[in-house]
Each structure stands twice: as structure tokens, then as C-alpha cells.
């Protein structure tokens, strides 16, 4: 496997585990490599309040910063309804539950997806749809 592909997969697993650390809800990963020019993967998750959305965002950034990974951009953090963290080949959208159901972005693309068990503390590998 080429180095870039390995790096992307490792970053994706780190990002998923970061969402699990802060108990994000309804975690879904979309494989957008074949249909998107802006990223390879999108992680979508939810929080139950604006404060929780902001806390999930802060925790993900801290977790990834400790691994030496910084976002290219962060949008929406001040209002806590939809925070977008851009890690280049992985984009994370953290939604307030009601905002997520309104936008329904996980159904915008016909893309392979992976649901993450939010009761796990971490994952070690991806399913074959994420390859």
C-alpha cells in the first residue's frame, strides 16, 4: 500500500477514535474518495447540546494535536450547531442532533459508509468499504 494511502487510513482511524473518546453519538464514516475532490473521508457525528458539540470539537482537536495533526480549518465552533474540522483527507462534521437531521448530509452522496459503535473506546481497523 502506498505511503499516502497508509497515512490517510491511519489519520482516519485516529479521527474516529477521537470522536469515540468524547462520546460522540451516531458516528458514520463516508468513503468519498471516488466521488469528491475536497476530501477522501467524512466523519459525521452528533452531540446533544451546543456545549457538547463544542466539547467534542475541542476534544478531537486536542487528541489529534497530541498525535501531531492539526486541522487546516475549523468552522462553526462558536455557535456549536455544526462544527466542521478539516484535516485535508478527513473532514469531520459534528452536529447538534436537530441540525444534523435537518441537513441529512450523510445521504447527499451515494458512498460506501461505515457505522461506528459509539460504545467502543476505540477501533483498530476499518471495514472493507473504507479501503
C-alpha positions in Angstrom: 0.0 0.0 0.0 1.4 3.4 -0.9 2.6 5.7 2.0 -0.1 8.3 1.3 -2.9 5.7 1.5 -1.5 4.3 4.8 -1.2 7.8 6.2 -4.8 8.6 5.2 -6.1 5.4 6.8 -4.1 6.0 10.0 -5.4 9.5 10.2 -9.0 8.3 9.6 -8.6 5.7 12.4 -7.2 8.5 14.7 -10.1 10.8 13.8 -12.7 8.1 14.5 -11.0 7.2 17.8 -11.0 10.9 18.7 -14.8 11.1 18.3 -15.2 8.0 20.4 -13.1 9.5 23.3 -15.6 12.3 23.8 -18.7 10.0 23.4 -20.0 11.5 20.2 -23.3 10.0 19.0 -24.3 8.3 15.8 -20.8 8.2 14.2 -20.9 7.5 10.5 -17.9 7.4 8.1 -18.3 8.0 4.4 -15.7 7.0 1.8 -15.8 9.8 -0.7 -12.5 9.1 -2.5 -14.2 8.2 -5.8 -16.8 11.0 -5.8 -15.3 14.0 -4.1 -12.5 16.4 -4.9 -12.3 18.0 -1.5 -11.6 15.0 0.8 -11.3 11.2 0.9 -13.4 10.6 4.0 -16.1 12.4 6.0 -16.9 11.5 9.6 -20.3 12.7 10.7 -21.3 12.6 14.4 -23.7 14.3 16.8 -23.8 16.0 20.2 -27.0 16.5 22.3 -26.4 20.2 23.1 -24.4 23.1 21.6 -22.0 22.9 24.6 -21.5 19.2 23.9 -20.8 19.8 20.2 -18.2 22.4 21.1 -16.7 20.0 23.7 -16.5 17.1 21.1 -14.8 19.5 18.7 -12.2 20.7 21.3 -11.5 17.1 22.4 -11.0 15.9 18.8 -8.6 18.8 18.1 -6.7 18.1 21.3 -6.5 14.4 20.7 -5.2 14.9 17.1 -2.8 17.7 18.1 -1.2 15.2 20.6 -0.7 12.9 17.6 1.0 15.8 15.7 -2.0 16.5 13.5 -3.5 20.0 13.2 -6.6 21.0 11.2 -6.4 23.0 8.0 -9.5 24.8 9.1 -12.2 24.9 11.8 -15.7 26.4 11.0 -18.8 26.9 13.2 -17.2 26.3 16.6 -18.5 29.4 18.2 -22.2 28.6 17.7 -22.0 24.9 18.4 -24.6 23.7 16.0 -22.5 22.4 13.1 -18.7 22.3 13.5 -16.5 21.3 10.6 -12.9 20.2 11.2 -10.9 20.0 8.0 -8.0 17.5 8.3 -7.3 17.5 4.5 -8.1 13.9 3.5 -10.5 13.5 6.5 -13.2 16.0 7.2 -15.2 15.8 10.5 -18.7 17.3 10.8 -20.0 17.5 14.4 -23.7 18.3 14.5 -26.3 19.3 17.1 -28.8 16.4 16.7 -31.7 18.5 15.3 -29.4 20.3 12.8 -28.0 17.0 11.6 -31.4 15.6 10.9 -32.4 18.8 9.0 -29.3 18.8 6.7 -29.1 15.0 6.4 -25.7 15.3 4.8 -24.8 11.6 5.1 -27.5 10.9 2.4 -26.2 13.6 -0.1 -23.8 11.1 -1.6 -24.2 7.5 -2.7 -21.0 6.5 -1.0 -19.7 3.5 0.9 -20.3 4.0 4.7 -19.3 2.6 8.0 -21.3 3.0 11.2 -19.1 3.1 14.3 -20.3 1.6 17.5 -20.3 4.6 19.8 -20.0 2.3 22.9 -16.5 1.3 21.9 -13.5 3.2 23.3 -11.5 2.8 20.0 -11.3 0.9 16.7 -8.2 -0.7 15.4 -9.2 -1.3 11.7 -11.6 -0.2 9.1 -14.1 -2.3 7.2 -13.5 -3.1 3.5 -15.8 -0.4 2.3 -13.3 2.2 3.6 -10.4 0.8 1.6 
